[in-house]
Amino acid sequence: MSPSDGTPAKMLSSAPPGEVVEIGLLLPASWADALLEMSKRRRQSVGQLLRSMIDRALVDDLHSDP
């Protein structure tokens, strides 16, 4: 699978708990530039920033009222 093909949802759901999966992500160039600048300011990789943002969104969603 090439990076531009993405990762089908069915592949994500078949991963055992605790495993790591790679997800291809297409972003507007301006977002990628902004993430890169933010990563430099915070001295984190773009991957670390994205994982932190995703984690925060998942925790917030878990605690939100249905």
N, C-alpha and C positions, 0 to 999 in steps of 0.2 A: 504494500500500500504506500503510495507516495504521500508526503506531508500535506499536499493540497487536497487529497481525497478525504481527509478528516477521519475521525474514529466513529464508526457506527455505534449507536446507543446499545445495541444488543451485545457488542463486544465488551462494553464497560460493565454491563450487568453480570457478565460471566466471570469477571475477575474475582478470585478469592479475597475475603476480607484481609486487609493489611498489605495487599499487593500494590504495586505501583503501576499505573498505566500512563501512556503518553497520549496527549490530546493535541491534535493540530488546531491552530487557532488563527483565523484570518481577521485582521483588524485594519481599520483605515490607517494610512501612514501617519496621520497626525496623532492618533492614539498611541501608536508604537513609539513615535518620537517623544511624546509626553511621558510615557512609561519609562523610557530610557533616561530621560532627564530626572525623573523622580527617583529612579534607582541610583543614580549618581549622587543626588542630594542625600538620600537615606543610607547610602553605602550598603545597598542590598542588590541582589540580582533581580532582574525582571521576573524570573520564576518565583523568587521569594516573595516579591510584592504581590504577584497574582495569587499565589497560594494563600497568603494572608488575607487578601480581599475575598477570595472564595470562602475561606474558613469563616470569616466574619459574617458573610451573607448567609451561610448555612446555619450558623449559630443563631443569628437574628431570626431566620425563618422558623427554626425549631421552637423559639420562644414567642413567636407571634400568635395572636389569636386566629383560629381558623375562620 
